[in-house]
Amino acid sequence: MRIWVGGEGAGEWRQAGTWPPPGAAPQRWYLGANGSLGRAAPGSQLGPAARFGYDPADPTPSPGGATLSVHAGSRDNRAVERRPDVLVFSSGPLAEPAEVIGEVAAELSVTRDNPYADLFARLCDVDPRGRSRNVCDGIVRLTAADPLTGTVRVSLLGAAHRFGRGHRIRLQVAGGAYPRFARNPGNGQVDAPAGRLLPTRYEIGLDAAHPSALLLPVAPVAAGRSAAPAGPAARR
């Protein structure tokens, strides 16, 4: 099979015998206080959770993504990341380029006050100018059959992307992604009139007892690898 690897200094087709291709090592990047994202696991001390809400009457928007639209693909996410209903966790600038090739997921320690709620996660690449562009994302629909407190795994499907030197890895967490996904009315119904929409409050755990992490298949960029001539991207 052939896979398209996008991102800083990449832009090339590669041949692979399997998906995911061998060579990438799984890494856990932990969500931390003050919007941090890093390899160090949280310490033993208890810490405050990160909180946000979701209002189906004003659903969290989602720019770009894998949709059949002229607005699909990789887009600048800075406007949505400034909203109070979106949590943002960012790494420091990368000292060396790194490639994420394979299945991406988020394991989030979540408490919510509404049984009927969605949990959306999006991986972004932040360049040195601060532009945040989406790489891959996914959503989970929770119901009364799911505990109000527990770890929720969100599959962000697959990625084949190079983060350049000086770029930052970012994870967004929200209660929806409209119109990428239909809004959740919060009452267990598929459709609901405006007067019956129910909001949801969330807490995301950040300490050792309630860790949350981004799971990335990361491989260092091979020495001497240069970008191939630019071609059409398979995603974005």
HUMOLIN-V316739 format. One line per field, one symbol per residue. ss: DSSP state (a for helix, b for strand, c for the rest). phi: phi as a letter, one per 40 degrees, with the letter a starting at -180 (. if undefined). burial: I if it has 9 or more other ideal C-beta (glycine too) atoms within 8 Angstrom, else O. A space follows every 50 residues. Layout:
# HUMOLIN-V316739
ss: ???
phi: ???
burial: ???
This chain:
# HUMOLIN-V316739
ss: cbbbbbbccccbbbbcccccccccbbbbbbbcaaabbbcccccccccccb bbbbcaaaccbcccbcccccccbccbcaaaaccccbbbbbcccccccbbb bbbbbbbbbbbbccccbbbbbbbbbbcccccbbbbbbbbbbbccccccbb bbbbbbbbbbbbbccccbbbbbbbcccbcccccccccccccccaaacccb bbbbcccaaaccbbbbbbbbcccccccccccccccc
phi: .bbcbbhdgbgacbcbcabccchcccbbbccbcfgcaaccccccccbccc babbbccbcdcacggcbcacccgcbcbccccccccbcbbbccdccbcabb bhcbabbbcbbbbbcbabbbbbcbbbcccgcbbcbaaaabccbcccccbi cbcbccgbaaabccdgcbcbbcbacaabcdbccccgbgccbacdcbcbcb bbbbcbbccbcbacbbcbbccccgcbccdcacccbg
burial: OOIIIIIIIIIIIOOIOOOIIOOIOOIIIIIIOOIIIIOOOIOOOOOOII OIIIIIOOIIOIIIIOIOOOOIIIIOIIOIIOOOIIIIIIIOIIOOIIII IIOIIIIIIIIIOIIIIIIIIIIIIIIOOOOIIIIIIIIIOIOOOIOOOO OIIIOIIIIIIIIIIOIIIIIIIIIIIIOIIOOIIIIOOOOOOOOIIIII IIIIIIIIOIIIIIIIIIIOIOOOOOOOOOIOIOIO
